[in-house]
C-alpha cells in the first residue's frame, strides 16, 4: 500500500499571514521540498516576488499565524476577535477604585 503524501495541494496554494512578514501578508506557495519526514514550502509575497522564504509547511496549519486563501484585513481582524475576545464589557478601574 502506498503512503499518502503530506500536503498534496501545497504548491499553488495562497495564504494570509495574520502578522506582516517582511512587510506583506499575502503569500503563495511556489515550490515544495521534502527532507526526510519534513515538508517545506517556498513562500513568495503576492505583491513583491523578491520577498521569498522557505518554511516548514506544518506551520501553515497554525491558525494563529496563517489563514488559507487571501483574506482582507477586516476578515483577519474578525478571526482574531474570535480567537482573542476582548474584555470591552468590563470597565477598567481608575486609581480611586484601586
DSSP file (Angstrom, degrees, kcal/mol; ACC not computed):
  #  RESIDUE AA STRUCTURE BP1 BP2  ACC     N-H-->O    O-->H-N    N-H-->O    O-->H-N    TCO  KAPPA ALPHA  PHI   PSI    X-CA   Y-CA   Z-CA
    1    1 A X              0   0    0      0, 0.0     2,-0.2     0, 0.0     0, 0.0   0.000 360.0 360.0 360.0 133.1    0.0    0.0    0.0
    2    2 A X        -     0   0    0      1,-0.1     2,-0.3     3,-0.0     3,-0.0  -0.473 360.0-111.4 -80.2 150.9    1.4    3.4   -0.9
    3    3 A X        -     0   0    0     -2,-0.2     2,-0.3     1,-0.1    -1,-0.1  -0.594  30.0-112.7 -81.8 138.5    1.8    6.1    1.6
    4    4 A X        -     0   0    0     -2,-0.3     2,-0.1     1,-0.1    -1,-0.1  -0.549  37.2-118.1 -69.9 127.7   -0.5    9.2    1.4
    5    5 A X    >   -     0   0    0     -2,-0.3     3,-0.5     1,-0.1     2,-0.3  -0.396  24.2-117.2 -69.3 144.7    1.6   12.2    0.5
    6    6 A X  T 3  S+     0   0    0      1,-0.2     4,-0.1     2,-0.1    -1,-0.1  -0.640  91.6   0.5 -79.2 136.5    1.7   15.0    3.1
    7    7 A X  T >  S-     0   0    0     -2,-0.3     3,-1.4     1,-0.1     4,-0.3   0.942  73.1-179.6  54.0  60.4    0.3   18.4    1.8
    8    8 A X  T <  S+     0   0    0     -3,-0.5     3,-0.2     1,-0.3    -1,-0.1   0.766  78.3  42.5 -64.9 -25.6   -0.7   17.1   -1.7
    9    9 A X  T 3  S+     0   0    0      1,-0.2    -1,-0.3     3,-0.0     4,-0.1  -0.018  79.9 115.7-109.3  30.1   -2.1   20.5   -2.8
   10   10 A X    X   +     0   0    0     -3,-1.4     3,-2.1    -4,-0.1    19,-0.3   0.951  53.4  77.5 -67.1 -52.6    0.6   22.7   -1.3
   11   11 A X  T 3  S+     0   0    0      1,-0.3    19,-0.2    -4,-0.3     3,-0.1  -0.402 105.2  17.9 -66.7 129.7    2.2   24.2   -4.5
   12   12 A X  T 3  S+     0   0    0     17,-3.0    -1,-0.3     1,-0.3    -2,-0.1   0.253  92.2 134.0  94.2 -11.2    0.0   27.0   -5.8
   13   13 A X    <   -     0   0    0     -3,-2.1    16,-2.6    -4,-0.1     2,-0.4  -0.396  48.1-137.1 -73.6 152.7   -1.9   27.5   -2.6
   14   14 A X  E     -A   28   0A   0     14,-0.2    55,-3.3    -3,-0.1     2,-0.3  -0.880  21.9-175.6-115.2 142.3   -2.5   31.0   -1.3
   15   15 A X  E     -AB  27  68A   0     12,-3.0    12,-2.9    -2,-0.4     2,-0.5  -0.960  19.2-145.4-140.1 151.4   -2.1   32.1    2.3
   16   16 A X  E     -AB  26  67A   0     51,-2.8    51,-2.5    -2,-0.3     2,-0.3  -0.981  18.4-139.6-118.3 125.6   -2.5   35.2    4.5
   17   17 A X  E     - B   0  66A   0      8,-3.1    49,-0.2    -2,-0.5    48,-0.1  -0.667   7.6-143.3 -79.9 135.8   -0.2   35.8    7.4
   18   18 A X  E    S+     0   0A   0     47,-2.6     2,-0.4    -2,-0.3    -1,-0.1   0.782  92.7  35.7 -71.0 -25.2   -2.0   37.1   10.5
   19   19 A X  E    S-     0   0A   0     46,-0.5     5,-0.1     6,-0.1    -1,-0.1  -0.957 106.3 -92.2-123.3 146.2    1.0   39.4   11.2
   20   20 A X  E     -     0   0A   0     -2,-0.4     2,-0.5     3,-0.1     5,-0.2  -0.252  32.2-156.5 -60.0 140.8    3.1   41.0    8.4
   21   21 A X  E >  S-A   24   0A   0      3,-3.3     3,-1.8     1,-0.1    -4,-0.1  -0.981  79.9 -19.4-119.4 115.9    6.1   39.1    7.2
   22   22 A X  T 3  S-     0   0    0     -2,-0.5    -1,-0.1     1,-0.3     3,-0.1   0.846 131.1 -51.4  51.0  36.6    8.8   41.4    5.6
   23   23 A X  T 3  S+     0   0    0      1,-0.2     2,-0.3     2,-0.0    -1,-0.3   0.451 121.8  94.3  87.5   1.4    6.0   44.0    5.2
   24   24 A X  E <   -A   21   0A   0     -3,-1.8    -3,-3.3     1,-0.1    -1,-0.2  -0.871  45.6-173.1-128.4 158.3    3.5   41.7    3.5
   25   25 A X  E     +     0   0A   0     -2,-0.3    -8,-3.1    -5,-0.2     2,-0.5   0.645  67.4  75.9-116.9 -29.2    0.5   39.5    4.4
   26   26 A X  E     +A   16   0A   0    -10,-0.2    20,-2.7    44,-0.1    21,-0.4  -0.773  57.0 166.4 -98.9 127.2   -0.4   37.7    1.2
   27   27 A X  E     -AC  15  45A   0    -12,-2.9   -12,-3.0    -2,-0.5     2,-0.4  -0.923  22.5-152.8-136.1 157.2    1.8   34.8    0.0
   28   28 A X  E     -AC  14  44A   0     16,-2.2    16,-2.1    -2,-0.3     2,-0.6  -0.987  24.0-121.8-130.2 143.2    1.7   31.9   -2.5
   29   29 A X  E     + C   0  43A   0    -16,-2.6   -17,-3.0    -2,-0.4    14,-0.2  -0.741  33.8 169.5 -83.3 121.2    3.5   28.6   -2.3
   30   30 A X  E     +     0   0A   0     12,-2.6     2,-0.3    -2,-0.6    -1,-0.1   0.547  61.9  13.2-109.2 -11.1    5.6   28.3   -5.4
   31   31 A X  E     - C   0  42A   0     11,-0.8    11,-2.8   -21,-0.1     2,-0.3  -0.989  58.6-152.5-159.0 157.0    7.7   25.2   -4.5
   32   32 A X  E     - C   0  41A   0     -2,-0.3     2,-0.4     9,-0.2     9,-0.2  -0.964   5.3-163.5-134.0 154.6    7.9   22.4   -2.1
   33   33 A X  E     - C   0  40A   0      7,-2.2     7,-3.1    -2,-0.3     2,-0.5  -0.992   8.3-151.4-140.4 129.3   10.8   20.3   -0.7
   34   34 A X  E     + C   0  39A   0     -2,-0.4     2,-0.4     5,-0.2     5,-0.2  -0.893  16.5 175.5-100.3 125.2   10.7   17.0    1.1
   35   35 A X  E >   - C   0  38A   0      3,-2.6     3,-2.2    -2,-0.5     2,-0.2  -0.879  62.4 -60.3-131.0 100.2   13.5   16.4    3.5
   36   36 A X  T 3  S-     0   0    0     -2,-0.4    -1,-0.0     1,-0.3     0, 0.0  -0.468 120.2 -15.3  62.8-126.2   13.1   13.1    5.4
   37   37 A X  T 3  S+     0   0    0     -2,-0.2     2,-0.3    -3,-0.1    -1,-0.3   0.485 122.3  91.4 -86.8  -1.5    9.8   13.4    7.3
   38   38 A X  E <   -C   35   0A   0     -3,-2.2    -3,-2.6    19,-0.0     2,-0.4  -0.696  58.2-157.6 -98.8 146.1    9.6   17.2    6.9
   39   39 A X  E     -C   34   0A   0     -2,-0.3    18,-2.6    -5,-0.2    19,-0.5  -0.987  11.5-163.1-119.8 129.6    7.9   19.1    4.1
   40   40 A X  E     -CD  33  56A   0     -7,-3.1    -7,-2.2    -2,-0.4     2,-0.4  -0.883   4.1-152.5-114.8 145.7    9.0   22.7    3.3
   41   41 A X  E     -CD  32  55A   0     14,-3.0    14,-2.1    -2,-0.4     2,-0.7  -0.949  11.4-139.4-117.1 134.5    7.1   25.3    1.4
   42   42 A X  E     -CD  31  54A   0    -11,-2.8   -12,-2.6    -2,-0.4   -11,-0.8  -0.856  25.8-158.5 -92.0 116.6    8.7   28.2   -0.5
   43   43 A X  E     -CD  29  53A   0     10,-3.3    10,-2.0    -2,-0.7     2,-0.4  -0.770  10.0-170.8 -99.3 138.1    6.6   31.3    0.1
   44   44 A X  E     -CD  28  52A   0    -16,-2.1   -16,-2.2    -2,-0.4     8,-0.2  -0.997  28.6-115.0-129.1 132.7    6.5   34.3   -2.2
   45   45 A X  E     -C   27   0A   0      6,-2.6     3,-0.4     3,-0.6   -18,-0.3  -0.420  20.9-134.8 -64.7 137.5    4.8   37.6   -1.4
   46   46 A X  S    S+     0   0    0    -20,-2.7     3,-0.2     1,-0.2    -1,-0.1   0.846 102.6  36.5 -63.6 -35.5    2.0   38.2   -3.8
   47   47 A X  S    S+     0   0    0    -21,-0.4     2,-0.3     1,-0.2    -1,-0.2   0.515 124.1  38.0 -98.4  -6.3    2.9   41.9   -4.4
   48   48 A X    >   -     0   0    0     -3,-0.4     3,-2.2     3,-0.2    -3,-0.6  -0.759  58.0-169.5-147.8  96.2    6.7   41.6   -4.3
   49   49 A X  T 3  S+     0   0    0      1,-0.3    -1,-0.1    -2,-0.3    -3,-0.1   0.618  86.0  69.7 -64.7  -9.9    8.3   38.5   -5.9
   50   50 A X  T 3  S+     0   0    0      1,-0.1     2,-0.9    -6,-0.1    -1,-0.3   0.680  82.5  80.6 -78.5 -16.7   11.6   39.5   -4.3
   51   51 A X    <   +     0   0    0     -3,-2.2    -6,-2.6    -6,-0.2     2,-0.3  -0.806  64.1 140.7 -92.5 106.4   10.2   38.6   -0.9
   52   52 A X  E     +D   44   0A   0     -2,-0.9     2,-0.3    -8,-0.2    -8,-0.2  -0.993  18.5 164.7-146.6 149.5   10.5   34.8   -0.6
   53   53 A X  E     -D   43   0A   0    -10,-2.0   -10,-3.3    -2,-0.3     2,-0.4  -0.983  31.9-116.8-159.2 160.0   11.4   32.3    2.1
   54   54 A X  E     +D   42   0A   0     -2,-0.3     2,-0.3   -12,-0.2   -12,-0.2  -0.827  35.6 171.3-100.9 141.7   11.2   28.6    3.0
   55   55 A X  E     -D   41   0A   0    -14,-2.1   -14,-3.0    -2,-0.4     2,-0.4  -0.982  43.8 -89.4-145.9 158.0    9.2   27.5    6.0
   56   56 A X  E >   -D   40   0A   0     -2,-0.3     3,-1.8   -16,-0.2     4,-0.3  -0.551  35.1-140.3 -65.9 123.1    8.0   24.2    7.5
   57   57 A X  G >  S+     0   0    0    -18,-2.6     3,-1.5    -2,-0.4     4,-0.3   0.747  96.6  72.4 -61.1 -24.4    4.7   23.5    5.8
   58   58 A X  G >  S+     0   0    0    -19,-0.5     3,-1.6     1,-0.3    -1,-0.3   0.808  85.9  66.2 -60.6 -29.5    3.3   22.3    9.1
   59   59 A X  G X  S+     0   0    0     -3,-1.8     3,-1.7     1,-0.3    -1,-0.3   0.739  85.4  70.9 -66.1 -22.1    3.3   25.9   10.3
   60   60 A X  G <  S+     0   0    0     -3,-1.5    -1,-0.3    -4,-0.3    -2,-0.2   0.693  89.0  63.3 -67.3 -16.7    0.6   26.7    7.8
   61   61 A X  G <  S+     0   0    0     -3,-1.6     2,-1.0    -4,-0.3    -1,-0.3   0.531  78.4  99.1 -83.1  -6.2   -1.8   24.7    9.9
   62   62 A X    X>  -     0   0    0     -3,-1.7     4,-2.6     1,-0.2     3,-1.7  -0.731  58.6-164.3 -85.5 104.0   -1.4   27.1   12.8
   63   63 A X  T 34 S+     0   0    0     -2,-1.0    -1,-0.2     1,-0.3    -3,-0.0   0.645  85.4  65.4 -64.7 -16.1   -4.5   29.4   12.6
   64   64 A X  T 34 S+     0   0    0      1,-0.1    -1,-0.3    -3,-0.0     3,-0.1   0.747 117.5  24.7 -75.4 -22.9   -2.8   31.9   14.9
   65   65 A X  T <4 S+     0   0    0     -3,-1.7   -47,-2.6     1,-0.3   -46,-0.5   0.756 126.2  30.2-108.7 -35.5   -0.1   32.6   12.2
   66   66 A X  E  <  -B   17   0A   0     -4,-2.6     2,-0.4   -49,-0.2    -1,-0.3  -0.969  52.1-163.7-136.1 143.4   -1.7   31.7    8.8
   67   67 A X  E     -B   16   0A   0    -51,-2.5   -51,-2.8    -2,-0.3     4,-0.2  -0.983  33.4-112.4-122.0 137.1   -5.1   31.7    7.2
   68   68 A X  E    S+B   15   0A   0     -2,-0.4   -53,-0.2   -53,-0.2     2,-0.0  -0.434  83.0  12.3 -68.3 140.3   -5.8   29.7    4.0
   69   69 A X  S    S-     0   0    0    -55,-3.3     2,-0.8    -2,-0.1    -2,-0.2  -0.135 107.0 -57.1  83.8 175.8   -6.6   31.9    1.0
   70   70 A X        -     0   0    0    -55,-0.1     2,-0.3   -44,-0.1   -54,-0.1  -0.860  60.9-167.5 -96.8 112.3   -6.1   35.7    0.7
   71   71 A X        -     0   0    0     -2,-0.8     2,-0.1    -4,-0.2   -54,-0.1  -0.711  18.0-121.7-100.5 147.7   -8.0   37.4    3.4
   72   72 A X     >  -     0   0    0     -2,-0.3     4,-2.3     1,-0.1     5,-0.2  -0.398  32.5-106.4 -78.3 165.4   -8.8   41.1    3.7
   73   73 A X  H  > S+     0   0    0      1,-0.2     4,-2.5     2,-0.2     5,-0.2   0.871 122.8  54.2 -60.8 -36.9   -7.7   43.0    6.8
   74   74 A X  H  > S+     0   0    0      2,-0.2     4,-2.1     1,-0.2    -1,-0.2   0.898 108.2  49.0 -64.7 -39.7  -11.3   43.0    8.0
   75   75 A X  H  > S+     0   0    0      2,-0.2     4,-2.1     1,-0.2    -2,-0.2   0.893 110.9  50.1 -66.6 -38.8  -11.5   39.2    7.7
   76   76 A X  H  X S+     0   0    0     -4,-2.3     4,-2.7     1,-0.2    -2,-0.2   0.935 111.0  48.9 -63.2 -45.7   -8.2   38.8    9.6
   77   77 A X  H  X S+     0   0    0     -4,-2.5     4,-2.3     1,-0.2    -2,-0.2   0.865 109.2  53.3 -63.5 -36.1   -9.5   41.1   12.4
   78   78 A X  H  X S+     0   0    0     -4,-2.1     4,-1.3     2,-0.2    -1,-0.2   0.913 110.9  46.0 -64.5 -42.2  -12.7   39.2   12.6
   79   79 A X  H  X S+     0   0    0     -4,-2.1     4,-2.1     1,-0.2     3,-0.3   0.918 112.5  50.8 -65.5 -43.4  -10.8   35.9   13.0
   80   80 A X  H  X S+     0   0    0     -4,-2.7     4,-3.3     1,-0.2    -2,-0.2   0.879 106.2  54.8 -63.0 -37.3   -8.5   37.5   15.6
   81   81 A X  H  < S+     0   0    0     -4,-2.3    -1,-0.2     1,-0.2    -2,-0.2   0.830 110.0  47.4 -66.8 -29.3  -11.5   38.8   17.6
   82   82 A X  H  < S+     0   0    0     -4,-1.3     3,-0.4    -3,-0.3    -1,-0.2   0.868 117.1  42.5 -75.2 -36.8  -12.9   35.2   17.7
   83   83 A X  H  < S+     0   0    0     -4,-2.1     2,-0.3     1,-0.3    -2,-0.2   0.865 128.8  27.9 -76.4 -35.8   -9.5   33.8   18.8
   84   84 A X  S  < S-     0   0    0     -4,-3.3    -1,-0.3    -5,-0.2    -2,-0.1  -0.664  80.2-164.8-126.7  74.6   -8.8   36.6   21.3
   85   85 A X        -     0   0    0     -3,-0.4     2,-0.1    -2,-0.3    -3,-0.1  -0.363  17.5-133.0 -62.9 136.9  -12.0   38.1   22.6
   86   86 A X        -     0   0    0     -5,-0.1     2,-0.3     1,-0.1     3,-0.3  -0.430   9.6-125.6 -87.1 165.0  -11.6   41.4   24.3
   87   87 A X    >   +     0   0    0      1,-0.2     3,-1.1    -2,-0.1    -1,-0.1  -0.365  56.3 141.7-104.8  51.3  -13.0   42.3   27.7
   88   88 A X  T 3   +     0   0    0     -2,-0.3    -1,-0.2     1,-0.3    -3,-0.0   0.781  63.0  64.8 -65.9 -27.9  -14.7   45.5   26.4
   89   89 A X  T 3  S+     0   0    0     -3,-0.3     2,-0.3     2,-0.1    -1,-0.3   0.757  88.7  81.1 -69.9 -22.4  -17.8   45.0   28.6
   90   90 A X  S <  S-     0   0    0     -3,-1.1     2,-0.4     1,-0.0    -3,-0.0  -0.663  79.6-134.1 -85.1 137.7  -15.7   45.4   31.7
   91   91 A X        -     0   0    0     -2,-0.3    -2,-0.1     1,-0.0     2,-0.1  -0.769  25.1-117.6 -90.1 133.7  -14.9   48.9   32.8
   92   92 A X        -     0   0    0     -2,-0.4     2,-0.3     1,-0.1    -1,-0.0  -0.375  28.5-112.1 -69.3 148.9  -11.3   49.5   33.8
   93   93 A X        -     0   0    0     -2,-0.1     2,-0.2     2,-0.0    -1,-0.1  -0.596  28.1-145.9 -77.5 136.9  -10.6   50.5   37.4
   94   94 A X    >>  -     0   0    0     -2,-0.3     3,-1.2     1,-0.1     4,-0.9  -0.494  33.8 -94.1 -95.1 176.7   -9.3   54.0   37.9
   95   95 A X  T 34 S+     0   0    0      1,-0.3     3,-0.4     2,-0.2    -1,-0.1   0.810 122.5  58.6 -62.0 -31.5   -6.8   54.9   40.6
   96   96 A X  T 34 S+     0   0    0      1,-0.2    -1,-0.3     2,-0.1    -3,-0.0   0.775 107.3  47.4 -71.1 -24.3   -9.6   56.0   43.1
   97   97 A X  T <4        0   0    0     -3,-1.2    -1,-0.2     1,-0.2    -2,-0.2   0.641 360.0 360.0 -89.1 -14.9  -11.1   52.5   43.0
   98   98 A X     <        0   0    0     -4,-0.9    -1,-0.2    -3,-0.4    -2,-0.1   0.480 360.0 360.0 -77.3 360.0   -7.9   50.6   43.4
